[in-house]
Amino acid sequence: MTALARARTFAQGGWQELRYRADALTATLLWALVLSLLVASALSSADHFAVGLVVGSIYALAALGLTLIYGVLRFANFAHGDLMMLGAYLAYFALTGAVVGTRQDVHLPRALEGLPAASQRLGDLTFGYGLLLATLVSCLALALLCIGLDRLVYRPLRRRRAGVVIFAVASLGLAIGLRSLMLLLWGPNPRLFVEGVFPARHFPFGVLLKSDQVFTFALAVGLAALVYLLLFRTRLGKAMRAMADNADLARVSGIDTERVIVWTWLLGGSLMAVAGVLLALQAQLNPQLGFVVLLPVFAGAILGGIGNPLGALLGSLVVAVAQEASVGWQLWGHQLDPTYKPGVAFIILIAILLLRPRGLLGART
Amino acid sequence: MIGRGRWPTLAAFLAVTAAVVIMPAERSGWAWGGVLSFLTAFAITVAIYSLFTLGLNVQWGYAGVFNFGVVAFFMLGAYAAAAFTKEPAAGGFDTYVGGLGPKLSPPFLQSEEWLPFLVGALAAAVMCGLLAYLLSFPALRLREDYLAIATIGIAELMRNVVVAERGLVNSERGLKGIPRPFYSFFSPDDYQYFYLLLALALLALVFWATERALRSPWGRVLRALREDEVATAASGKDVTAFRRQAFVVGAMVMGLGGAAYAYERGAVSPDTFTHFAGTFIFWAMLIVGGSGNNRGALLGAYVVWGLWIVSLQLLGYPLPEALRVRIFYLRDLVLGALLVAVLLLRPQGLLPEERRVSLWVERLLRRPAPEAAGTRPAAGRAPTSGPPPR
């Protein structure tokens, strides 16, 4: 009997060891896969790669907010995409003061556009400083809205110690509500910040980008760096990370958790607004877009390791590059249908969930 | 007897019933024939949607499996049923797999009127079950929210496949001209009454089965693992296996719902299977009705779909133009707000979950009490209110 028991213990130990090795192996494999994907797409079409980086930097801002909220508040915010889009619409509203009317748009008497030379193009960009101001207004408004929604919906649920699923369902309800609010106020037709066709610029390696896209990438990377500094160099960031590690422990060690939550929404809401404006600049203002970006943003956050800000950055870039590069992929001798672009994010998601649910850089849960 | 907590339930039921009956009656000038036809169409939809809420209830209400991609199963069920019952594709612009209708109609007992539909519905259930089974491997071991995201993803991917693979199921044009069971037996005007009976019979069957499952040891294990996974695993239950079973069974019920939908509409097209109309609305129905309670799932489908239909009826009244063009968005807003309000104010839903679910205990309680004290099961003293909110 004892021999059998010993053999079993030995076998279990061996199994554990094997699992540990297998985990290290899958991690290496995944990193190799991700790196080869990036290199291959960069070599095959530098243009797609560059567009992927631009889109990825927008996703990264969104994923950063998502992962912060996930880390501190511990729920998957399904309203993230719609809040982003609402941020874009709020900026649009601050800029033009327009809402949809029965026949044509109704305009507020005063808006940021009316400021002197607000629409004069900044250098080669398509927009003037008016949009930058409008983005700031939208950041503030969306952050306040997020805090308000937290007070109204999430805090009572938190007090009740509701499960993560209840939070997620509530956020889905909010997502539907926010989307219909956008439809009510600005109608179903897509809008643009600035009407018109603007030529792209040529860059080395056959890359064709608009100046707006270069601006988007630079702004997103700069903001991500700022968030990184905030998280790892300030007391507030330390408190956020402490809450992400263990909320109860953070509370007993004297951190005012409700205050940290308010700051998280403030930061998350501002990031959402900027990401939304950049997304609308890259694509368009469209109420339906919010749900469309949700999946790649989640995929990016999970690929990097949910709750991990650096991971969100890396994961989003990988997902977006893969999505853009997928247009050129061949499958069994056929060109991959561009309809599958959103599906690529899902394939990545399933692969990561199967192989390494903690993500590339490890989740903080 | 109506307890204190039951008044909102009764009020919601009566209000929706009154609105659903009176508004069309008033609009049609109290022509009851038209109202009857309207109510029949309404009841058919409620019966079909109840299948989805029952399936979702098995997954989420019983076992806590967080399926945010109901539309994937809805779509698969509807398409599978359509592909099995239709004529073979004509080719050209009309290409799809399946088209087994004629092959499934051997010449006996007028089998073309029922056999393809039976096979189609079973195939829909089996295919949905298979999809859930496959999906459970990557997703079910993980946290709930990961499963939610994965199921949203599969729904998205399936719609991509349907649209992109031209030869599979007719791409964006969808499948039209799906035959309907026993159609030649009735005049087209009377057919909907028959279909209502058919849908109600299917619903009754599924309701009986899900109730029976809930009140079995299997159902109690699901509830136990939903409440405390670690304790359930510690008492020797294979938590993942039970969860997978609930996921698969719920998905099969949804497959039946998809088949019933396809036969009723006679056409399916990819743009009807949105996340809103295929996932969110069923969640709203289940949460409003009361997750964990099968009667709540039925009541939720009735109340939410009633509100939905009534908002369409509003269009028949003279409304300001600004309101009229926005009424569709307004009702989305109302539904989202309703869901959040129920989660905040009445998390147990209109009909709370029953605390005691056991056929055996119920049978025991119905018997005359034995003389010896202490033989009555302790569960009999359990309060009748729902469990603490999750």
Boltz contact constraints between the chains, C-beta under 6 A:
constraints:
  - contact:
      token1: [A, 76]
      token2: [B, 145]
      max_distance: 6.0
  - contact:
      token1: [A, 102]
      token2: [B, 321]
      max_distance: 6.0
  - contact:
      token1: [A, 102]
      token2: [B, 322]
      max_distance: 6.0
  - contact:
      token1: [A, 153]
      token2: [B, 340]
      max_distance: 6.0
  - contact:
      token1: [A, 156]
      token2: [B, 344]
      max_distance: 6.0
  - contact:
      token1: [A, 163]
      token2: [B, 390]
      max_distance: 6.0
  - contact:
      token1: [A, 164]
      token2: [B, 144]
      max_distance: 6.0
  - contact:
      token1: [A, 164]
      token2: [B, 145]
      max_distance: 6.0
  - contact:
      token1: [A, 165]
      token2: [B, 66]
      max_distance: 6.0
  - contact:
      token1: [A, 165]
      token2: [B, 144]
      max_distance: 6.0
  - contact:
      token1: [A, 168]
      token2: [B, 145]
      max_distance: 6.0
  - contact:
      token1: [A, 170]
      token2: [B, 340]
      max_distance: 6.0
  - contact:
      token1: [A, 170]
      token2: [B, 343]
      max_distance: 6.0
  - contact:
      token1: [A, 173]
      token2: [B, 336]
      max_distance: 6.0
  - contact:
      token1: [A, 173]
      token2: [B, 339]
      max_distance: 6.0
  - contact:
      token1: [A, 173]
      token2: [B, 340]
      max_distance: 6.0
  - contact:
      token1: [A, 176]
      token2: [B, 280]
      max_distance: 6.0
  - contact:
      token1: [A, 176]
      token2: [B, 332]
      max_distance: 6.0
  - contact:
      token1: [A, 176]
      token2: [B, 336]
      max_distance: 6.0
  - contact:
      token1: [A, 177]
      token2: [B, 333]
      max_distance: 6.0
  - contact:
      token1: [A, 177]
      token2: [B, 336]
      max_distance: 6.0
  - contact:
      token1: [A, 177]
      token2: [B, 337]
      max_distance: 6.0
  - contact:
      token1: [A, 180]
      token2: [B, 329]
      max_distance: 6.0
  - contact:
      token1: [A, 180]
      token2: [B, 332]
      max_distance: 6.0
  - contact:
      token1: [A, 180]
      token2: [B, 333]
      max_distance: 6.0
  - contact:
      token1: [A, 183]
      token2: [B, 329]
      max_distance: 6.0
  - contact:
      token1: [A, 184]
      token2: [B, 326]
      max_distance: 6.0
  - contact:
      token1: [A, 184]
      token2: [B, 329]
      max_distance: 6.0
  - contact:
      token1: [A, 295]
      token2: [B, 153]
      max_distance: 6.0
  - contact:
      token1: [A, 295]
      token2: [B, 156]
      max_distance: 6.0
  - contact:
      token1: [A, 298]
      token2: [B, 149]
      max_distance: 6.0
  - contact:
      token1: [A, 337]
      token2: [B, 164]
      max_distance: 6.0
  - contact:
      token1: [A, 339]
      token2: [B, 160]
      max_distance: 6.0
  - contact:
      token1: [A, 339]
      token2: [B, 163]
      max_distance: 6.0
  - contact:
      token1: [A, 339]
      token2: [B, 164]
      max_distance: 6.0
  - contact:
      token1: [A, 340]
      token2: [B, 160]
      max_distance: 6.0
  - contact:
      token1: [A, 340]
      token2: [B, 164]
      max_distance: 6.0
  - contact:
      token1: [A, 342]
      token2: [B, 156]
      max_distance: 6.0
  - contact:
      token1: [A, 343]
      token2: [B, 157]
      max_distance: 6.0
  - contact:
      token1: [A, 343]
      token2: [B, 160]
      max_distance: 6.0
  - contact:
      token1: [A, 346]
      token2: [B, 153]
      max_distance: 6.0
  - contact:
      token1: [A, 346]
      token2: [B, 156]
      max_distance: 6.0
  - contact:
      token1: [A, 346]
      token2: [B, 157]
      max_distance: 6.0
  - contact:
      token1: [A, 349]
      token2: [B, 153]
      max_distance: 6.0
  - contact:
      token1: [A, 350]
      token2: [B, 138]
      max_distance: 6.0
  - contact:
      token1: [A, 353]
      token2: [B, 138]
      max_distance: 6.0
  - contact:
      token1: [A, 354]
      token2: [B, 138]
      max_distance: 6.0
  - contact:
      token1: [A, 357]
      token2: [B, 142]
      max_distance: 6.0
